Amino acid sequence: MFTAPRLVAALILAFVGFVASELIKPLAPEGTQFGYFSFVNMALGALVGWFTIGTRVGRGIAAAISYGLTGTVVLIFWGLFVQSVNEMLRLALRRRYQGPFEAIVDMFRLGMEYAVMIATPQVLGTLFLGGVLAAVLAEFSSRHWR
């Protein structure tokens, strides 16, 4: 169902996903080719904003802060998962793995490496503040646009 709070949360979290992606790029090893990295994370932000934050509005500001933090954790999880699967598939197409089990294990290793790489105050602060802002503004929009 299309509602204004869902749209607000999706747009703001998409923007937060894009900004966080741009903050992550300098942290990656030199020569890394990112391709659609920022746009994939932006789409993930929009989906998380729509489905995780947008569906929980109408419960007050304290709850909004809580589901803003939850939305951020969900965004980080799916971002790490999608990017590690993407890298694993890229390496699998170059025949780096002996079998599917080795590829799946390496996917988790890649996800952990990415998690350590983004664990900076600048990136995490942007993500968490953006998630809370998205949820609080979605809460305000649920009160004003019915």
RALINCOR-V701870 format. One record per residue. N is the residue number from 1. RES is the residue in three letters. PHI is phi in degrees with one decimal (* if undefined). OMEGA is omega in whole degrees, 0 to 359 (NA if undefined). Layout:
BEGIN
N/RES/PHI/OMEGA  N/RES/PHI/OMEGA
END
This chain:
BEGIN
1/MET/*/182  2/PHE/-84.3/176  3/THR/-134.5/179  4/ALA/-62.4/179  5/PRO/-61.2/177  6/ARG/-63.3/180  7/LEU/-65.1/179  8/VAL/-61.3/181  9/ALA/-62.7/181  10/ALA/-65.7/181  11/LEU/-66.0/182  12/ILE/-68.8/180  13/LEU/-70.9/173  14/ALA/-64.2/177  15/PHE/-63.4/178  16/VAL/-63.0/177  17/GLY/-61.2/179  18/PHE/-67.2/181  19/VAL/-63.5/179  20/ALA/-62.9/178  21/SER/-62.8/179  22/GLU/-68.8/176  23/LEU/-74.2/180  24/ILE/-77.1/185  25/LYS/-54.4/178  26/PRO/-67.3/180  27/LEU/-81.6/183  28/ALA/-77.1/177  29/PRO/-58.7/181  30/GLU/-62.7/180  31/GLY/92.1/179  32/THR/-66.8/177  33/GLN/-98.0/188  34/PHE/-92.0/180  35/GLY/59.0/182  36/TYR/-94.4/185  37/PHE/-49.4/183  38/SER/-65.4/183  39/PHE/-74.8/175  40/VAL/-65.0/179  41/ASN/-66.9/176  42/MET/-67.0/177  43/ALA/-64.8/176  44/LEU/-61.9/177  45/GLY/-60.3/179  46/ALA/-64.4/179  47/LEU/-65.8/179  48/VAL/-66.4/177  49/GLY/-61.9/182  50/TRP/-68.9/188  51/PHE/-92.0/184  52/THR/-94.7/182  53/ILE/-87.2/186  54/GLY/-62.2/181  55/THR/-83.0/186  56/ARG/-106.5/184  57/VAL/-70.6/176  58/GLY/98.3/183  59/ARG/-113.6/178  60/GLY/105.3/185  61/ILE/-68.7/180  62/ALA/-61.1/177  63/ALA/-67.4/179  64/ALA/-62.3/177  65/ILE/-62.1/180  66/SER/-63.7/181  67/TYR/-78.5/169  68/GLY/-69.4/176  69/LEU/-66.6/177  70/THR/-62.8/178  71/GLY/-61.5/178  72/THR/-66.1/178  73/VAL/-62.8/178  74/VAL/-64.7/178  75/LEU/-62.5/179  76/ILE/-63.5/180  77/PHE/-59.2/183  78/TRP/-67.7/176  79/GLY/-63.5/178  80/LEU/-63.5/181  81/PHE/-63.9/183  82/VAL/-64.4/182  83/GLN/-69.5/179  84/SER/-73.2/175  85/VAL/-64.7/178  86/ASN/-59.9/180  87/GLU/-67.7/178  88/MET/-62.4/178  89/LEU/-64.9/177  90/ARG/-61.2/179  91/LEU/-69.7/179  92/ALA/-65.9/178  93/LEU/-69.5/174  94/ARG/-92.9/177  95/ARG/57.9/179  96/ARG/-83.6/185  97/TYR/-103.2/178  98/GLN/-81.3/181  99/GLY/-163.5/183  100/PRO/-67.0/180  101/PHE/-65.3/178  102/GLU/-63.6/179  103/ALA/-66.3/180  104/ILE/-67.2/178  105/VAL/-62.7/180  106/ASP/-68.3/177  107/MET/-61.1/178  108/PHE/-68.7/177  109/ARG/-63.3/178  110/LEU/-62.2/179  111/GLY/-60.7/178  112/MET/-68.0/177  113/GLU/-62.0/179  114/TYR/-66.1/179  115/ALA/-63.1/178  116/VAL/-66.2/182  117/MET/-65.6/183  118/ILE/-88.4/182  119/ALA/-78.2/175  120/THR/-116.4/180  121/PRO/-58.6/182  122/GLN/-64.7/183  123/VAL/-71.2/182  124/LEU/-66.0/177  125/GLY/-62.3/178  126/THR/-60.8/181  127/LEU/-64.5/184  128/PHE/-69.8/177  129/LEU/-65.3/177  130/GLY/-64.6/178  131/GLY/-65.0/178  132/VAL/-66.1/178  133/LEU/-61.7/179  134/ALA/-60.4/182  135/ALA/-69.1/180  136/VAL/-66.6/178  137/LEU/-68.7/174  138/ALA/-65.5/177  139/GLU/-63.8/177  140/PHE/-63.2/181  141/SER/-67.5/177  142/SER/-69.3/179  143/ARG/-82.0/186  144/HIS/-101.3/181  145/TRP/-119.6/180  146/ARG/-106.8/NA
END
